[in-house]
Amino acid sequence: MIKVFKILILLILVNIASVHSQNFTDQGISSGSSIILLPTGSVAPSSNFRVQYHHFTFFKNHSFNSIDVTGGFSSHLELYLKYATEINGHVLPASVTGFGGKFQFPFEIPFIYRAAIWAEKINSTASDKIVLFPADMTRFGVVASVYTNAIEPTVFLGINKIDKGTRFLGSVGSTYSVSRDYKLGLEFTYGYFGNHDYTSLLSLTSRIFSNLGLQVTGGYIAGTTVKSWTVSAGISLTTGAIDFSPRKEQEARQTVPSFDDIMKSLDENKEETKENK
């Protein structure tokens, strides 16, 4: 797993100077394109990759580090790998590995901007019940986002399968695009860690450079194993440019002139040339 991450990171560094045609609009932490933890309706740009690192600190002698690589494999499909270490003062550090993906529906749904199916598989070496991640877990669900220029509310409904049990997994949240360089996120989730837990998280994501982003998150996590305030900081490196601009601003920059506009511009240039002569 570590060798795979190294190869993917190398590919990002090799291609970062040559791929700039598409933008990453959602960063998230460890679930592909997401608000904070749980996914949005967007996917990574096709043929682009993103590598992220995050450190979570809890105020009760608990923390975990996470690194994940996300890739866009078509205009409607993204896949990702992740690796994390969970550290608890009472037990030995646990290694968490996982993979997941998201398929965005290729058709429009009334009143919904983007909708997708998301799933991931998680495995942990933890042998103690006081850790966040259980030894084996599968998450699956449907996500829908509604977009009103700068504000994007998102709803997620799914299930969390642990061992032989199945539990409800749900989330509501929203992002607000302050500008091209800044984006706010707010999220309320239930059942993410599969132990009747709930999380309330607020994040600020900023674009430091065209391909470099920073995310700071704070909030509260309450479950059967951990109940604590938490803060996290993470950094992301992408092949495609990061752009948090409101939708209308992005569309204006990406607008391609029509054939009539091009011909009109050519005629105007010819007339100006004749007048100058």
C-alpha positions in Angstrom: 0.0 0.0 0.0 2.8 2.4 0.9 4.6 1.7 -2.4 1.4 2.5 -4.3 1.1 5.9 -2.6 4.7 6.7 -3.5 4.2 5.9 -7.1 1.0 8.0 -7.3 2.7 10.9 -5.6 5.5 10.7 -8.1 3.1 10.8 -10.9 1.5 14.0 -9.5 4.8 15.7 -9.2 5.7 14.8 -12.8 2.4 15.9 -14.3 1.7 19.0 -12.1 3.3 21.4 -14.5 1.5 20.1 -17.6 -2.1 19.5 -16.6 -4.1 22.6 -15.9 -7.3 22.3 -18.0 -9.7 21.3 -15.2 -10.3 22.4 -11.7 -10.7 20.8 -8.3 -13.6 22.5 -6.5 -14.0 20.2 -3.4 -11.1 19.1 -1.2 -12.5 17.2 1.8 -10.3 15.1 4.1 -10.3 11.4 3.4 -13.4 10.5 1.4 -12.5 11.7 -2.0 -14.2 15.0 -3.1 -16.2 15.9 0.1 -17.2 18.7 2.4 -15.1 17.5 5.3 -15.6 13.8 6.0 -18.5 12.7 3.8 -18.7 13.2 0.1 -20.3 15.8 -2.1 -21.9 15.2 -5.5 -18.7 16.3 -7.4 -15.9 14.1 -8.7 -12.2 14.8 -9.4 -11.5 16.2 -12.9 -10.8 13.5 -15.4 -7.1 12.4 -15.8 -6.2 14.5 -12.7 -4.9 13.4 -9.3 -4.7 14.8 -5.8 -2.7 13.7 -2.8 -3.6 14.9 0.7 -2.2 14.7 4.2 -4.2 15.5 7.4 -3.5 15.3 11.1 -6.4 15.1 13.5 -5.9 15.9 17.2 -8.4 15.1 19.9 -8.3 16.7 23.3 -8.3 13.3 25.1 -4.9 11.7 24.2 -6.1 10.5 20.8 -5.1 11.4 17.3 -4.7 10.0 13.8 -2.8 10.9 10.6 -4.3 10.3 7.2 -2.9 10.4 3.6 -5.0 9.7 0.6 -4.7 9.9 -3.2 -7.7 10.7 -5.3 -7.9 10.4 -9.1 -10.5 11.3 -11.8 -10.8 8.4 -14.2 -13.6 9.9 -16.3 -15.9 12.9 -16.2 -18.2 10.9 -13.8 -15.9 8.6 -11.9 -13.3 9.1 -9.2 -11.4 6.5 -7.2 -9.1 6.9 -4.1 -6.8 5.1 -1.8 -6.1 6.0 1.8 -3.8 5.1 4.7 -4.0 6.3 8.3 -2.4 5.6 11.6 -4.6 5.9 14.7 -2.8 6.7 17.9 -4.3 6.2 21.4 -2.4 6.5 24.6 -3.9 3.2 25.9 -3.1 0.9 23.0 -0.5 0.4 20.2 -0.9 2.6 17.1 -3.3 1.0 14.6 -2.9 1.1 10.8 -6.0 1.9 8.7 -6.1 1.2 5.0 -9.0 1.7 2.6 -10.2 2.4 -0.9 -13.3 3.9 -2.3 -14.9 5.6 -5.3 -17.8 7.7 -6.5 -19.9 7.5 -9.6 -21.7 10.8 -10.5 -25.0 10.3 -12.4 -24.5 11.4 -16.0 -28.0 12.8 -16.3 -29.8 15.7 -14.7 -32.2 15.4 -11.8 -34.8 18.1 -11.3 -33.8 20.6 -8.5 -30.5 18.8 -8.0 -27.2 20.1 -9.2 -25.1 16.9 -8.8 -25.9 13.4 -7.5 -23.7 10.4 -7.1 -23.3 6.9 -5.6 -20.4 6.6 -3.1 -18.8 3.5 -1.5 -15.6 2.6 0.4 -14.0 -0.3 2.2 -11.9 0.2 5.4 -9.7 -2.2 7.3 -7.9 -1.6 10.6 -5.3 -3.5 12.6 -6.9 -2.2 15.8 -7.4 -5.0 18.4 -9.0 -2.7 21.1 -12.5 -1.4 21.3 -11.5 2.1 22.3 -10.3 3.2 18.9 -12.4 5.1 16.3 -12.1 2.7 13.3 -13.3 -0.9 13.7 -11.3 -3.7 12.2 -13.6 -4.1 9.1 -16.1 -1.6 7.7 -17.9 -0.9 4.5 -19.7 2.4 3.8 -22.2 2.9 0.9 -24.7 5.6 0.0 -26.2 8.2 -2.3 -25.3 11.9 -2.1 -27.1 14.9 -3.7 -25.9 18.5 -3.9 -28.0 21.6 -4.7 -26.0 24.6 -6.0 -27.1 28.2 -5.8 -24.0 30.0 -7.1 -21.8 30.3 -4.0 -23.7 28.0 -1.6 -23.9 24.3 -2.1 -26.1 22.3 0.4 -25.5 18.5 0.4 -27.4 15.6 1.8 -26.1 12.0 2.2 -28.0 8.9 3.0 -26.4 5.5 3.3 -25.4 2.5 5.4 -22.4 1.4 7.4 -21.7 -2.4 7.5 -19.5 -3.6 10.4 -18.8 -7.3 10.9 -22.3 -8.8 10.7 -24.3 -5.6 11.5 -25.7 -2.8 9.4 -26.2 0.7 10.7 -27.6 4.0 9.3 -25.1 6.6 8.0 -26.3 10.1 7.2 -25.0 13.6 6.8 -26.2 17.1 6.0 -24.0 20.1 5.3 -23.1 22.9 3.1 -20.2 24.8 1.6 -19.9 28.5 0.9 -17.4 29.7 -1.8 -16.1 33.0 -0.4 -13.8 33.6 -3.4 -11.5 31.8 -5.7 -9.1 31.2 -2.9 -11.4 30.5 0.1 -14.2 28.1 0.9 -16.1 27.4 4.1 -17.7 24.0 5.0 -20.1 22.9 7.7 -21.2 19.3 8.3 -23.3 17.2 10.7 -22.9 13.4 10.4 -24.2 10.4 12.1 -22.7 6.9 12.1 -19.5 7.7 10.2 -17.3 5.5 12.5 -20.1 2.9 12.8 -20.6 3.3 16.6 -23.7 5.4 16.8 -21.4 8.4 16.8 -22.1 11.9 15.5 -19.8 14.7 14.4 -20.2 18.4 14.0 -17.4 20.0 12.0 -16.5 23.4 10.5 -13.7 23.9 8.0 -11.9 26.6 6.1 -10.1 25.6 2.9 -7.7 28.0 1.2 -5.8 27.9 -2.1 -2.2 28.8 -1.3 -1.0 28.3 -4.8 -2.7 27.1 -8.0 -2.0 23.5 -7.1 -1.6 23.7 -3.4 -4.4 23.8 -0.8 -4.7 24.1 3.0 -7.6 23.0 5.1 -8.2 23.7 8.8 -11.1 21.9 10.6 -12.5 22.1 14.1 -15.5 20.5 15.8 -16.8 17.8 18.1 -17.0 14.1 17.8 -19.1 12.0 20.1 -19.3 8.2 20.0 -19.1 5.1 22.1 -15.3 5.2 22.0 -14.3 8.8 21.8 -16.1 12.0 23.0 -13.9 15.0 22.4 -13.4 18.4 20.7 -11.0 18.0 17.8 -8.9 20.1 15.4 -7.2 19.1 12.2 -4.9 20.6 9.6 -4.2 19.3 6.2 -2.5 20.0 2.9 -3.3 18.9 -0.6 -1.3 18.8 -3.9 -3.2 18.5 -7.2 -2.4 18.2 -10.9 -5.3 20.3 -11.9 -5.7 23.8 -10.6 -7.7 24.4 -7.4 -10.6 26.9 -7.8 -13.2 27.7 -5.2 -14.9 30.4 -7.2 -18.7 30.7 -7.1 -20.3 28.8 -10.0 -21.1 31.9 -12.1 -17.6 33.1 -12.0 -16.2 29.8 -13.1 -18.7 29.5 -16.0 -17.8 33.0 -17.1 -14.1 32.2 -17.3 -14.8 28.9 -19.1 -17.2 30.3 -21.7 -16.2 29.5 -25.2 -17.1 32.1 -27.9 -19.6 31.0 -30.5 -18.9 30.8 -34.2 -20.9 34.0 -34.8 -18.9 35.8 -32.2 -15.6 34.7 -33.8 -16.7 35.8 -37.3 -17.9 39.1 -35.9 -14.6 39.7 -34.2 -12.7 38.9 -37.5 -14.9 41.3 -39.5 -14.2 44.0 -36.9 -10.5 43.4 -37.1 -10.6 43.6 -40.9 -12.4 46.9 -40.8 -9.9 48.3 -38.4 -7.1 47.2 -40.6 -8.6 48.9 -43.6 -9.1 52.2 -41.7 -5.5 52.1 -40.5 -4.3 51.8 -44.1 
